[in-house]
């Protein structure tokens, strides 16, 4: 499904979903006995878009439209223990833009079967659906730069 209408990612970049073949899918979501959640996302190249995309650039940053500056503070700083293909990384929050993001990903394009696994834990105060504004899924944008420009094809994945 298409992402809900919004100005996300709130910057001057190319949001066209066909500007880049990079997509995100929810691979696994496990609620733990303590109420926290383990989230696994797959960052991958969409083969239907890959053939028409040039140049073949990688992903440096992944942004999510998230409830990080809401009057309800339950989702602030909720993303913990983030990793990409096993390498530790941290989540950054931009309260003025309602964004949480992972930067310096360094995922290079290596063909149509390129993918990377992103895992993180959400504290018990905030579910993935709540973090993503209770829309039944998350709106995201993979960037080919660490700046607020470049390619940023906006997508949406459902949270079951």
C-alpha positions in Angstrom: 0.0 0.0 0.0 1.1 3.6 -0.5 2.2 5.7 2.5 -0.3 8.0 4.0 -0.2 11.5 2.6 2.2 13.8 4.5 5.2 16.0 3.9 7.6 13.3 5.1 10.5 13.2 5.0 10.2 17.0 5.4 13.2 18.0 3.3 14.3 18.7 -0.3 14.9 15.3 -1.7 13.4 13.1 -4.5 10.5 11.2 -2.8 9.4 9.4 -6.0 9.2 5.6 -5.1 10.7 4.9 -8.6 13.7 7.1 -8.1 15.5 4.3 -6.3 14.9 0.6 -5.9 15.5 0.4 -2.2 12.6 -0.8 0.0 12.0 -1.9 3.6 10.0 -4.9 4.8 9.0 -6.0 8.3 10.6 -9.4 8.6 9.8 -10.2 12.3 8.2 -8.5 15.3 8.4 -10.3 18.6 6.8 -9.0 21.8 9.0 -10.1 24.8 7.7 -11.1 28.3 8.8 -7.7 29.6 6.7 -5.8 27.1 9.6 -4.7 24.9 9.6 -5.7 21.2 12.3 -7.1 19.0 12.0 -5.7 15.4 13.7 -7.1 12.3 13.5 -5.1 9.1 14.9 -6.1 5.7 16.4 -3.3 3.5 16.4 -4.7 0.0 16.4 -3.9 -3.7 13.0 -4.2 -5.4 13.7 -6.1 -8.6 10.7 -4.5 -10.4 12.2 -1.1 -10.0 15.9 -2.1 -10.2 16.0 -2.4 -14.0 14.9 1.2 -14.6 17.1 2.8 -11.9 20.3 4.5 -12.7 22.8 5.2 -11.2 23.0 2.2 -8.8 23.6 3.9 -5.5 23.5 2.5 -2.0 21.8 3.5 1.2 23.4 5.8 3.7 20.4 6.8 5.9 17.0 5.4 6.7 14.4 7.7 8.1 11.0 6.8 9.6 8.1 9.2 10.3 7.8 8.6 14.0 6.1 9.8 17.1 9.2 11.2 18.8 8.1 14.7 19.8 4.5 13.9 20.6 3.0 15.3 23.8 2.8 11.7 25.0 6.5 11.0 25.9 6.1 7.2 25.8 7.9 6.9 22.4 10.8 9.3 23.0 14.2 7.5 22.9 12.4 4.1 22.6 14.7 2.5 19.9 17.5 0.6 21.5 20.2 -1.9 20.6 20.1 -1.1 16.8 22.2 -3.1 14.4 22.6 -3.5 10.7 23.9 -6.9 9.6 25.2 -7.3 13.2 27.1 -4.0 13.3 26.0 -1.7 16.1 24.4 1.6 15.2 22.3 4.2 17.0 19.0 5.8 16.3 18.9 9.6 16.1 15.7 11.6 16.7 14.7 14.9 15.2 11.9 16.2 17.3 11.2 19.2 15.0 10.5 16.8 12.1 8.9 13.9 13.9 11.6 11.6 12.5 13.8 8.8 13.9 16.6 7.6 11.7 19.6 5.4 11.3 22.6 7.1 9.6 26.0 6.0 8.2 24.5 2.7 7.1 27.0 2.2 4.2 24.9 -0.3 2.4 26.3 -0.6 -1.1 24.4 -1.7 -4.2 25.7 -5.1 -5.3 23.0 -6.2 -7.7 19.3 -7.0 -7.6 19.6 -9.4 -4.7 21.3 -6.8 -2.4 19.8 -6.7 1.1 20.7 -5.9 4.7 19.0 -6.8 8.0 18.2 -4.0 10.5 17.3 -5.1 14.0 16.4 -3.1 17.1 14.5 -3.3 20.4 11.6 -1.1 21.4 11.2 -0.4 25.1 7.9 -1.5 26.6 6.6 2.0 26.6 6.0 2.1 22.8 5.0 -0.4 20.2 6.1 -0.2 16.6 2.6 0.7 15.5 2.4 3.5 18.1 5.8 4.8 17.2 4.6 5.0 13.6 1.4 7.0 14.5 -1.0 4.1 14.8 -1.4 3.9 11.0 -1.1 0.1 10.8 2.4 0.4 9.5 5.4 2.6 9.1 6.3 5.3 6.6 10.0 5.3 5.7 12.5 6.8 3.3 15.9 5.3 2.4 18.4 8.0 1.4 21.5 7.6 -0.8 23.2 10.4 1.3 23.5 11.4 4.9 22.0 14.8 4.1 18.5 16.1 3.6 18.9 15.9 -0.2 19.4 13.2 -2.8 17.1 10.2 -3.4 14.6 9.4 -0.7 11.8 7.1 -2.1 9.0 7.1 0.4 7.5 3.8 1.2 5.2 2.1 3.7 5.2 -1.3 5.3 2.4 -2.9 7.4 2.7 -3.8 11.0 0.7 -7.0 11.5 
